[in-house]
Amino acid sequence: MSREEGFLIADIDVGILSDLKLRRLRGGGLSDAEVNASTILYLATVLSSWAEGSRLSVHEADSPVRVNAKRIAALTSAELIDADGRVPTHVWESWFRPAWERRERKRAGGRATNERRWPSESQSDSVSDSHSDSVSDFPSVPSDPSVPSDPSPGDPSKKMNGHDVTNWALEWSAFLDAWLERFKLPPSGGEDERGTQRAMLWPAVRNFPERSAGWCRAAPKGANPFDVAGFVRGCYQREIGANGAGQR
């Protein structure tokens, strides 16, 4: 796995601090300060691994507390990390793999929807000979939703309601249909530009391509773009709060 396979939001059980291994850590004879620091170090390792999409070591994690031999020994003794300072493989797979597979199924569904909405070049080849010259000028469009397509600016398969969506990931397909029913322009900003409409919407669209379109349509009538983005984000947060799989 790599950072491209990571998640913006981890599946964390709300009862994680009551986990047997963490209770074992608290009963290991450390001072309260060391227990707290070791717990933070462990959680930082878990969260950093979710963000990266692979098991990171305590040394690689983005942690607010210092890594030292005493804390590593405490976490190892409690079986929270292995000899390499990472979440044990079998534990990590039981957490990460189900979430990754759920997301891949959603992406596959998004691809299928997208292929119906944006015909591929091979489908375009079936048009009559009178149109073949104009169609053959356009390159095919990659269908992997995790990699933004990069066709030529004139590619009609990347136009929606007259808007150029060349640099939009395929997960946006259904959502953009719903959004452009309400507004003349697509969501503003970029997926990595904090505070923009597109950044607010991206976690919901990436994880729930079809449902996010329904949330967009369900937003109050007359709401402005930022209010609709906030409504969709709220629906997404409630969804993951209600159905997030715990780490056990």
Secondary structure as UniProt FT lines:
FT   HELIX           3..5
FT   TURN            14..15
FT   HELIX           16..18
FT   HELIX           20..26
FT   HELIX           32..52
FT   TURN            58..60
FT   HELIX           69..77
FT   TURN            78..79
FT   TURN            83..84
FT   HELIX           89..117
FT   HELIX           121..124
FT   TURN            125..126
FT   HELIX           129..135
FT   TURN            136..137
FT   TURN            145..146
FT   TURN            153..154
FT   HELIX           156..158
FT   STRAND          159..160
FT   TURN            161..162
FT   STRAND          163..164
FT   TURN            166..167
FT   TURN            170..171
FT   HELIX           172..182
FT   TURN            191..192
FT   TURN            194..195
FT   HELIX           197..207
FT   HELIX           209..218
FT   TURN            221..222
FT   HELIX           225..243
//
